[in-house]
Amino acid sequence: MYSAALISALSDNDRDWDLISFNVNSLNTLLTDRYTIPLSDSLYNERTKITQTRTCQFCVEKKHRTITDEEGNQSKEFYEEKTQIPINQIKIYDEPLPYFERIITGLSSIKSWKCPKCSNINKVKDTPISDKRYGSNATFGVCYEQPKYSIFNRSSFDKISMKWVTDFLREIDMGLMAFQKEYFDQHGEEMSQEIKHIGEK
């Protein structure tokens, strides 16, 4: 898939990042407008933002996922999951304990928070903060902008540029796969007929 010029430029010990950038961006433009990968720091940061949450122990939210059967038919499966509340929507406070619990625990209150969705009171100790972490091969349909050389990053410029091109090519690969799938879904029957016609005698 990659051009000989790009492979050669990446293999060079003294990499020309202007040339590499030109080749990678040229590859990106081969995708249709729908699948071309934008380069944007702000959009990338927005899509990769990790939201810390606490899970309410009392309410649920309805979700759905797409299921594909052995024949390739897709359907939606609906399910319920405990509600995840972003921590910036939660206010921690001291909830007074009943007299009996105070006697047993020796505490007068316990850290708690009120669910903004169902208004039930959750104990902090029962709802630890959870993070959404992305795998190393995760894709987001966008890539951050190419690093710019400066005196501050000159010692690490080649390393951070290599990471950038690796991330960019991963996004392009996913865009190409999506484009190929859409094309086959639209023209697969025609392609099968053409292949069958070629094989006929």
C-alpha positions in Angstrom: 0.0 0.0 0.0 2.7 2.5 0.9 4.8 4.0 -1.9 8.5 3.1 -2.3 9.4 6.7 -1.8 7.7 6.8 1.6 9.2 3.5 2.7 12.7 4.7 1.6 12.3 8.0 3.4 11.3 6.3 6.6 14.1 3.9 6.4 16.7 6.6 5.9 18.9 7.2 9.0 18.8 11.0 8.2 15.0 11.3 7.7 13.7 14.2 5.6 10.4 14.9 7.5 9.2 17.4 4.9 9.4 14.6 2.3 7.8 12.1 4.6 5.0 14.5 5.4 4.4 15.1 1.7 4.2 11.4 1.0 1.9 10.6 3.9 -0.4 13.5 3.2 -0.6 12.5 -0.5 -1.6 9.0 0.7 -4.3 10.6 2.8 -5.8 12.6 -0.1 -6.3 9.3 -2.0 -9.2 8.6 0.3 -12.6 10.1 -0.5 -13.7 13.3 1.4 -15.7 11.1 3.7 -12.7 9.1 4.9 -9.8 11.6 4.6 -8.2 11.9 8.0 -8.2 15.5 9.3 -5.1 16.9 11.1 -6.3 18.9 14.1 -4.9 19.2 17.6 -8.2 20.5 19.1 -10.4 17.7 17.5 -7.9 15.0 18.5 -7.8 16.3 22.1 -11.6 16.3 22.1 -11.9 12.7 20.9 -9.2 11.3 23.1 -10.2 13.1 26.3 -10.4 10.7 29.2 -13.4 11.3 31.4 -13.2 10.2 35.0 -16.5 8.9 36.4 -18.2 7.3 39.4 -20.9 4.7 38.9 -24.2 5.2 40.6 -25.3 2.1 42.6 -29.0 2.8 42.1 -29.9 3.8 38.5 -29.2 2.4 35.1 -29.1 3.8 31.5 -30.2 2.0 28.4 -27.5 1.4 25.7 -27.3 -0.6 22.5 -24.6 -2.4 20.6 -24.5 -3.7 17.0 -24.4 -7.5 16.6 -23.3 -9.2 13.4 -24.3 -12.8 12.8 -22.5 -15.4 10.8 -24.1 -14.3 7.6 -23.1 -10.7 8.1 -26.5 -9.4 9.0 -26.5 -6.7 11.6 -29.0 -6.0 14.4 -29.1 -3.9 17.5 -28.9 -5.5 21.0 -30.3 -3.3 23.8 -29.1 -3.6 27.4 -28.9 -1.8 30.6 -25.8 -0.6 32.4 -25.2 1.2 35.7 -25.1 5.0 35.1 -21.7 6.5 34.9 -21.6 10.1 36.2 -18.6 12.4 35.2 -16.9 13.6 38.4 -17.3 17.2 37.4 -21.0 16.7 37.9 -20.5 15.3 41.4 -20.3 17.2 44.6 -18.7 15.3 47.5 -20.1 16.1 51.0 -20.2 14.7 54.5 -23.3 12.6 55.0 -24.2 12.3 58.8 -24.4 8.7 59.9 -27.3 7.3 61.9 -26.7 7.0 65.7 -26.3 3.2 65.6 -23.6 3.4 62.8 -21.8 6.1 64.7 -21.5 3.8 67.7 -20.2 0.9 65.6 -17.8 2.9 63.3 -16.8 5.7 65.6 -17.5 8.1 62.7 -20.0 10.9 62.7 -20.2 11.1 58.9 -19.1 9.5 55.7 -18.1 11.0 52.3 -21.0 10.8 49.9 -22.5 12.2 46.7 -26.0 12.6 45.3 -26.6 11.2 41.9 -27.8 14.0 39.6 -29.9 11.5 37.6 -31.8 9.6 40.3 -31.1 11.7 43.4 -30.0 8.7 45.5 -27.1 9.0 47.9 -23.9 7.0 47.0 -21.0 6.5 49.3 -17.6 7.5 47.9 -16.0 4.3 49.3 -18.4 2.2 47.3 -18.0 4.1 44.0 -14.3 4.5 43.1 -13.2 6.8 40.3 -12.9 4.9 37.0 -10.9 6.1 33.9 -11.6 5.2 30.3 -8.2 4.1 28.9 -7.5 3.7 25.2 -5.4 0.8 23.8 -2.2 1.5 22.0 -3.8 0.7 18.6 -7.0 2.7 19.1 -8.1 5.0 16.3 -10.2 8.2 16.4 -10.7 9.3 12.8 -8.4 12.2 13.3 -4.7 12.8 13.9 -2.9 15.6 15.8 -0.9 18.1 13.7 2.7 17.3 12.6 5.3 18.3 15.2 7.3 21.4 14.4 11.0 21.6 14.8 12.4 23.9 17.4 15.4 24.3 19.6 13.4 22.9 22.5 12.6 19.6 20.8 15.6 19.2 18.5 17.0 16.2 20.4 13.7 14.3 20.4 12.3 15.7 17.1 13.0 12.5 15.1 11.4 10.3 17.8 8.2 12.4 18.2 7.9 12.8 14.4 8.1 9.0 14.0 5.3 8.6 16.5 3.3 11.1 14.6 3.7 9.4 11.3 3.0 6.0 12.9 -0.3 7.3 14.4 -1.2 9.1 11.2 -0.7 6.0 9.1 -2.7 3.9 11.5 -5.6 6.3 11.0 -5.2 6.2 7.3 -5.2 2.4 7.3 -8.5 2.4 9.2 -9.9 5.0 6.8 -8.9 2.8 3.8 -10.5 -0.3 5.4 -13.7 1.6 5.9 -13.6 3.0 2.3 -13.0 -0.5 0.9 -15.9 -2.0 3.0 -18.3 0.7 1.8 -17.2 0.2 -1.8 -17.6 -3.6 -1.6 -21.0 -3.2 0.1 -22.2 -1.0 -2.8 -20.5 -2.9 -5.6 -19.9 -6.4 -4.3 -22.6 -8.0 -6.3 -21.3 -6.4 -9.5 -17.8 -7.5 -8.7 -18.9 -11.1 -8.0 -20.7 -11.1 -11.4 -17.7 -9.8 -13.2 -15.4 -12.4 -11.6 -17.9 -15.1 -12.5 -18.1 -13.8 -16.0 -14.3 -13.9 -16.4 -14.2 -17.5 -15.2 -16.9 -18.6 -17.6 -16.0 -20.4 -20.8 
